Amino acid sequence: MRPSKNSAMSTTAERICKLLALGMLWSSVVMTGCASESQPALICHNSNCVEPPDPHADDTLDALTASLALELDGRPAVDGIETDIFWSGESKRCIFAHDLETGADGPDAIEAANTIGKWLEGRGTKPATRAAGTFTVFIELKGHVGLSKADKHTPEQRASHASCALDMVARLAAASEASGVPLAVRFTSFDPDLLQALVDEPRWTKKTAKGEVSVALGVILGIPPPLDGQSKPLSAFSADLPIDFALCHPHWLRDGNRVAIRSRGWRLAWWMFSAVAETYDAIDRYEPAYVVTSEGETLARWLAARAQ
């Protein structure tokens, strides 16, 4: 006896549901098998990762303080903080700011180090990171000294900028020693000459030799040319520089540069604003050493769920 039309439709629907369930299960198995168990260090982008993201608060002491206070399940939401510093050619100051158009009157860069240092010193027995054993501070040295990105440093300005960055390390190192929190400092820049100026600074080797502080360099890659001229060819960065990683936006990194980064032995790191599906996929696929995010709690929750 042939099944009724309704019965046939019901059987077909059941088969479709089973196939969908199998597909979902297979997808889950594939994702579980492919996802790395390694955890990138989560770094607060522009000292400002309180949600919802407000770029106007980037690299301000208020946002820095609020970002350090972010917690998730009794621990900090992030593993470290990124700070941006300028050498202002006009005022001859080292400034904590995201840009000189709105931040030219911002605080001295050492104030950002003081804020982080006081927070580390006040941790007591409380953890200082989301998951990592080491608290990491990124210090980005901006490559221009005026409103225009074409206003490049003189050799003297580069030396002053590098000296300012290492003044910040000295303050952070003192906080690390006082608090017992292991510290890593990662200097980043689009400008290879600024990274070279750091290595040429007399205090560079003294800082890397200090047991509590790990110091290294990172190359920043942003919007690719010809849309933007900040990113330099990787060949512009000397092989003698102690470069540890390349800090890239996952949506803008070209395959050729990705292969070249790996061939140089550098690690990958992602910087981002708001996460989308492609961002999460890039974290899973390429296993970055760091993720620098404007969404501290969102990424912390996703990384925690991913680790389950």
N, C-alpha and C positions, 0 to 999 in steps of 0.2 A: 504494500500500500504506500502510495506516495505521501510525503508529509504535506501538511497544509501550507499555504502561502505564509501565514503568520509564523508557523513553526520553522519554516525555512529561513525566514528573515531573522528569527530569534537565534537560530544556529549560526547564521552568518555573522550576526552581531557579536556572539560569544567568541567566534574565531578571531574577529578583528580585535576584540578586547585582549585576547590571549597574545596575539601578535604584538600589540602595543605594549603589553606588560613585559613580554620577552625583550622587546626593543629597549624599554626603559631599564630593565635589569642589565642588559648588555652594555648600555651606555654607562650605567653606574659602575660596572666592572672595569670598563675601559678607563673611565676617569680615575677610579681608585688605583688602577695599575700604573697609569701614566703620571699621576700627580706625585711630585717629589715630597718626601717627608721633611726635607730641609726647610728651615724657617728663615726667611730673610729678616734682617734687622729692620724694624719699622722706625723711620725717621720723620719728625714733624717738619713739613715743608714751610720754609720761610718763617720759622718760629710761630706758626699760626695754623693749628690743625683742629681748632674747635669748630664743631658743625652747628648750623650750615656754614660752608666756607664763605668768608668775607675777605676778598683780596685787598680791600682798603686797609685792613688791619695788619697786613704782612709786615714782618720785621718791626714790630712795635713792642715796647716793654710790657704793655698790658696784655697783648696777645701771647707773648712769650710766657708770662706768669700764668695765664689761664691754661695754656697748653701743657705746661709742666704739671699742673694740678689735675689733668685728666686722669681718671682711674677707671678700671674695668675689673670687676671681681677682686677688688682689694689690691690690685697692682697698677702701676702706671700703664696708660694705654699705649705708650710708645717706648722705643728703646733708645731714643736720642732726639736731638734737636738740630735743625739747620739754621745758621745765621748768615746773613748777607752783610758784607762790609765794603764801603767805598773809601777811596782816598779822594777827597774833594780838592781839586786844583785851586779853586777860588779861595776857600777858607783855610786850606792846609790842615784839614782835620780828617781823622779816620772815623767814619760815621757808620752807625748801625742803621741801615735803611735798605729798602728794596729798590728804590730809584732816587735819583737826585731831583726829579721834578716835584715830588711831594715830600721827600725826606731830607732835603738839604739841611734843615734845622733839627734833624733828629739827634738822639743822644750819641755820645762817644761810643765807639764799638766796645770799649772795655766795660761799659755798663751792662751789655748783654752777657759778657763773661761773669760779671759780678752777680747778676741775677741767677744764672745757672749755678754758679759756685755756691751761693747761699742756699739754694734749694738742695744741692748735693750734701752740703754740710748739715742740713736740717733733717736728713732722712733718718738718722739714728739706725734702728734695727729694721726699718721698713725697706722693702725692695725699691731699687731705683730704676728698674727696667721692666718692660712687659714680659720678655722671655729670655733675652740675652743676658750673659753674665757681665757684660761690659757696657757702660753708658757711652754713647757715641755722640760727638759734636761735629757737625759739618760746618766748616767756615768757607763760604764762597767769597772769593776776591773778585769784585766786579772789574771789568776790563777797561773802563773809561773813567775820566776824572771830571767830566762836565756833563751838561744836558745831552749833548750829542754823543753817540757811541763812537764817533770818529775822533773824539777828544781823548787820545791815548796818553798813557803815562810817559813822562820823561824817565830816564834811568834813576834819577834822584827820587821821584815820586814812587816808582816801583819799590825801591829799597825801603822807603818810609811805610808803604803799604804792607810789605812783608814783615817789617819790624812790629807794626801794629798787630798783625795776626799772631805773631809769636808772643807778644805781650798778653794776648788773650789766653794762649796756651799756658803761660806761666801762672795766671790766675786760676785756671781750671785745674792745673796740676796740683796747686796748693790745696784746692778743695778735694781733689781725689785722695791726696795723702791724708788730709784731716778726717775725711769721712770713711776711708777704706773702700770706696767704690772704684773699681777698675775703670780706667778712662781710655777711650780712643778718640783721636782728633783726625779728621779727614779734611784736608784742604782741597778745594775744588775751584776750577776757573775755566772759562772759555779761552783764556789767554796763556799760551805756553811760556811767555816771558815772565809772567807773574809767578808761575810755578817754579821757574828757574830761580827767580829772586828769593823765594823761600829757602830753597836748597843752598843758595849762596850766603844766606844770613848766618853770621857766626854762631848763633844759638841753635841752629837746626840740629846738629849732631848731639848737642847736650840734651835736647828734648827727646830725641829718639832713644837715647841711652837710659833715660829715666824709667825704672821698672814699672811704675804705675801708669805710664802714658805710652800708648802706641800712636805713632804719627805716620801718615802716608798721604799720597796725592791722588786726586781723581780728575779726569778730563770730563768736561761737560759738552754734550752735543744737544743742540736744540733743533729749531726749525731748519730744515736743510736749505742750502742755497739753490736757486737764486732768490727764494722767498725771504731769506734773512741772512745777514752776513756775519753773525756772531760766531757760529761754529767754524772751527779751523780744520783743515785736513789733518788726519791723524799723523801724517808724515811731518807736520810742524812740531810735534812733540818729541824731543830728543829721547833716544833709547836709553840714555844715561839717567834720565829722571826716574826716581823711585815711584812710578805710577802703579797703583794697585787696581784701579777700576775705571770704567767709563760710565758716567752718569747720563743716561739717555731717556728721552721720552719714548715709550714703547710704540706709539703710533707713528712716529716720525723716523725711527731708526731704519736706515736702508740695509738690505741684506749684505751688501759689499762691506759696509762699515762693521756690521756685526761679525762677519767672518774675520776681518782685519783685527778687530778687538781681541777675539779669541786667539788669533795667531800670535799676537804680541804677549799673550799670557796674562792679559788683564781680565778682571772679573767684570760682569755686567751689573749695573744698578739702574733702577727705574726711578724717574721723577714724574709726578703726575699732579693733576688738579682733582677732578671728580672721576671716580672709577666707573667704567662701563664694562660690558662683557669682554671686550677685547683686552682690557687692562688685566682682568683676572686670568684670561687665557695666557697672556704674555708672562705673568708671574709663574704659572704652572709650567709653561713650555720651556722657558729659558733660565729658570732658577736664579734670579738675581740675588746678589749678596745683600743689597739694600733696596728698600722701597721708600721713597721720599714722598709723603702724601699730605694733602690738605685735609684729609678726612681720617683723623686718628682713630676714632671709635669704630667707624665702619670697617676700615681695613683690619683693625685688631680683632673684631668679631669674626670677620671672614677667615682670617688666618687661624683663629682658634678653632673654628668649625672645620676648616681644611685639615687640621692636624688630628682630628678625631678618627 
